[in-house]
Amino acid sequence: MVGGALVLLVVLLVVLGGFLDGLTLSQTGAYRAQGERLWVLSQDSELQLPRSRLSAEVVEQVTAVDGVSETGGIAAVSTTTSLPGSDELADVVVYGYELASDVLPTPPAAGSAVVDRRLATLADVREGDTLAVGPDATPLRVAGFVEDTTQSVPTLWVEMGTWRELATVANPAGALPDGAVQALVVTPAAETDPEDLAARIDAATGATSTVDLDSLIDGQPSVAQQASTFQGIISVTFVVTLLVVALFFALLTLERTPLYAVLKALGGRSSDLVRGLTAQALGISAGALVVGVALALAAVALLPSDLPVRVTGGRLAIIALGTLATAVVGALFTLRRILRIDPADAIG
Amino acid sequence: MRIALREMRRSKLRFALLGGAVGLLVLLLLFFQAVAGTLVTALTGAVDEARADVLVYDDRARGNPVTSVLPLDVVDAVAAVEGVEEAAGIALTVTPVTADGEERGAVLIGFDPGAPGTPATLEQGRLPEADDEALSSGSGFEPGFPLGAVVTVGDAEIEIVGTAVDAAYNATPTLYVTHDAFAAFVRDRTGGQAPVTLSAVAVEAAGGSDPTALAERISSEVDGVEALDKAAAVAALPGIDTIDRSFGILYVLLFLVVTIVTGVFFLILTVQKRQALVLLRAVGAERGDVVRLVLFQVVLVVGIGVLVGTGLAGGLLAASRDVFGSALDAGTTIRSAAAILALALLAALGAVRRVLAIDPVEATSPGGLS
């Protein structure tokens, strides 16, 4: 019965962790697709891509900084696309880009797009299909797929000229002047310290904020807020787990007091009892972990695919260690009672 | 009831642990509900608090003002539909602004002051009357700009002449300016390259017109648009459905945990004190007396847990007001507390069944009370 309650708490922890990681990963896929390059955004953008604008002059200044190996413009616009063979529309973010990376191929030809695999899971989209994108249903041919580039919604990746034409129609108020981009990704030259290069870029322009990928992600307000909220909630859930284990071991200890008294009368030491209790706590919590994780994974698999839940190995490891530790601590709440058991209680 | 209270006093640790567990779970539940409520309000305020019965978008926008692009002349086409009292355009964009030397992100909304689309929650000051004036609104997550502040938007300086409550878009500080001010900003930003367009048309229905029917009529009579009544427009905003479903799953899990923990605890307790219960029945206690003893303890422990959890949630939300801007809603709190109590009583049925199965004659059988 203790195990049953623990199983449910493990399921809750895994689902909470899944939401935390799912939200973070699904909102940062497009940033992570650029690899470990530096990101240059306008100083007043607070690292938010839609608010950032770099003029053609600033782009030239950045490119000219000593230590910059290559730069590539990035710009994004939110819009919708029709799905092949359907009247349905899907929300997408269209990215214009210039540099290939480990995730992204060389920008496709004008009028084509490299598509986030997530769109293919939402609808039957295949290479060679034509998507009708934006308010004017601009045709874009699917040139290929990329993995894990979601930015809350699926992304489409196009060359900058195509992007500018699309953005003028999809977001006229946010259109960029010729030569301007929303951000630059910068590849540092060999043996250049990225932190030092970032400072030199900002000093050269006087109008930019240059950061690495981790700082960019951490600087997104939604990511930071979600992380702190969910981590706080997960911590409280661990405390609940501790209390539940403590509660049930308190009940069990009460019932076994006569048995413990007999064991002590036969020569058993308190340390033996504590070791036994710890082993039971570990055994129950390990069993609850196995069943709970299996149930949670099954439940997550049944959830709609558009819900941002992703279970990662690292998170499962943290939950497992946390559950085992809190179970042991909870079980030892009754340590005082066990230590006070008088072997003479076994008589009469 | 005296017996129940004496038992609880003798076993303080056990009942305190259960109460503590329930309290923390209630804390989680109420905290989630408060934050979810504030988040939804922050995301939907600009639409929900707009003076409008119907919102009209580009028919490829999926009800999202950010992805909706409408030509200016669509306002007249919408206004000509039977049942429309008044129609006015809304234009929307995001931009960094500077106020008090500090750079912040903001949503800029071009609107017709006083016409449909105007926030209905004016709190201080007045609506803008000139192109260098703005109405400001914030959310629980980020405040708007104060009355009298001067905000630099692009090359223009704009004075805040009024503030509205909960009328921000997408949890971002929002500035409502005249259409001319909005158009001037867009021209400056895009170097004059971009056409002036709208994001939506806000419609006030004529007296007696059903907004849902009016929305359908507008969608069918005006080319290239999708009209939604206000409730549908709010529900269609990006993220709302995901938030509702995600938090719904977490609520269900939390209610389940409370139910099972409470049920299992009282079942174990009932098994452990079976002999005492047999004796009670043997000396004349009725079934109902013993059942009431169990249920009294359930109500007391869970009730105290709910009170403690509510207090903790209120304190936590007050301490984090700068972050979340959330507070407990009395109605939601009472409903959740009642649900937890009801589920706890339901979970105690297992223990009650065992109690009802006790036969007092067991006290007379050999070894019956051993």
HADDOCK unambig.tbl for C-alpha pairs under 7 A between the chains (distance, minus, plus):
assign (segid A and resid 1 and name CA) (segid B and resid 264 and name CA) 6.43 0.50 0.50
assign (segid A and resid 5 and name CA) (segid B and resid 257 and name CA) 6.87 0.50 0.50
assign (segid A and resid 5 and name CA) (segid B and resid 260 and name CA) 6.27 0.50 0.50
assign (segid A and resid 5 and name CA) (segid B and resid 261 and name CA) 5.79 0.50 0.50
assign (segid A and resid 8 and name CA) (segid B and resid 257 and name CA) 6.25 0.50 0.50
assign (segid A and resid 9 and name CA) (segid B and resid 257 and name CA) 6.79 0.50 0.50
assign (segid A and resid 12 and name CA) (segid B and resid 253 and name CA) 6.33 0.50 0.50
assign (segid A and resid 44 and name CA) (segid B and resid 96 and name CA) 6.02 0.50 0.50
assign (segid A and resid 44 and name CA) (segid B and resid 103 and name CA) 5.76 0.50 0.50
assign (segid A and resid 45 and name CA) (segid B and resid 96 and name CA) 5.91 0.50 0.50
assign (segid A and resid 45 and name CA) (segid B and resid 105 and name CA) 6.94 0.50 0.50
assign (segid A and resid 51 and name CA) (segid B and resid 94 and name CA) 6.41 0.50 0.50
assign (segid A and resid 51 and name CA) (segid B and resid 95 and name CA) 5.18 0.50 0.50
assign (segid A and resid 51 and name CA) (segid B and resid 96 and name CA) 5.86 0.50 0.50
assign (segid A and resid 78 and name CA) (segid B and resid 67 and name CA) 6.11 0.50 0.50
assign (segid A and resid 79 and name CA) (segid B and resid 67 and name CA) 4.82 0.50 0.50
assign (segid A and resid 80 and name CA) (segid B and resid 60 and name CA) 6.72 0.50 0.50
assign (segid A and resid 80 and name CA) (segid B and resid 61 and name CA) 6.42 0.50 0.50
assign (segid A and resid 135 and name CA) (segid B and resid 60 and name CA) 5.80 0.50 0.50
assign (segid A and resid 135 and name CA) (segid B and resid 69 and name CA) 6.68 0.50 0.50
assign (segid A and resid 168 and name CA) (segid B and resid 194 and name CA) 6.77 0.50 0.50
assign (segid A and resid 170 and name CA) (segid B and resid 67 and name CA) 6.61 0.50 0.50
assign (segid A and resid 170 and name CA) (segid B and resid 69 and name CA) 6.70 0.50 0.50
assign (segid A and resid 172 and name CA) (segid B and resid 194 and name CA) 5.26 0.50 0.50
assign (segid A and resid 172 and name CA) (segid B and resid 195 and name CA) 6.38 0.50 0.50
assign (segid A and resid 173 and name CA) (segid B and resid 93 and name CA) 6.50 0.50 0.50
assign (segid A and resid 173 and name CA) (segid B and resid 186 and name CA) 5.40 0.50 0.50
assign (segid A and resid 173 and name CA) (segid B and resid 194 and name CA) 6.52 0.50 0.50
assign (segid A and resid 175 and name CA) (segid B and resid 190 and name CA) 5.72 0.50 0.50
assign (segid A and resid 175 and name CA) (segid B and resid 194 and name CA) 6.55 0.50 0.50
assign (segid A and resid 176 and name CA) (segid B and resid 190 and name CA) 5.75 0.50 0.50
assign (segid A and resid 177 and name CA) (segid B and resid 190 and name CA) 5.47 0.50 0.50
assign (segid A and resid 177 and name CA) (segid B and resid 191 and name CA) 6.14 0.50 0.50
assign (segid A and resid 233 and name CA) (segid B and resid 28 and name CA) 6.89 0.50 0.50
assign (segid A and resid 240 and name CA) (segid B and resid 21 and name CA) 5.29 0.50 0.50
assign (segid A and resid 240 and name CA) (segid B and resid 24 and name CA) 6.45 0.50 0.50
assign (segid A and resid 243 and name CA) (segid B and resid 17 and name CA) 5.87 0.50 0.50
assign (segid A and resid 243 and name CA) (segid B and resid 21 and name CA) 5.85 0.50 0.50
assign (segid A and resid 244 and name CA) (segid B and resid 21 and name CA) 6.44 0.50 0.50
assign (segid A and resid 247 and name CA) (segid B and resid 14 and name CA) 5.70 0.50 0.50
assign (segid A and resid 247 and name CA) (segid B and resid 17 and name CA) 5.49 0.50 0.50
assign (segid A and resid 247 and name CA) (segid B and resid 18 and name CA) 6.49 0.50 0.50
assign (segid A and resid 250 and name CA) (segid B and resid 14 and name CA) 6.41 0.50 0.50
assign (segid A and resid 251 and name CA) (segid B and resid 14 and name CA) 6.99 0.50 0.50
assign (segid A and resid 255 and name CA) (segid B and resid 272 and name CA) 6.96 0.50 0.50
assign (segid A and resid 307 and name CA) (segid B and resid 242 and name CA) 6.31 0.50 0.50
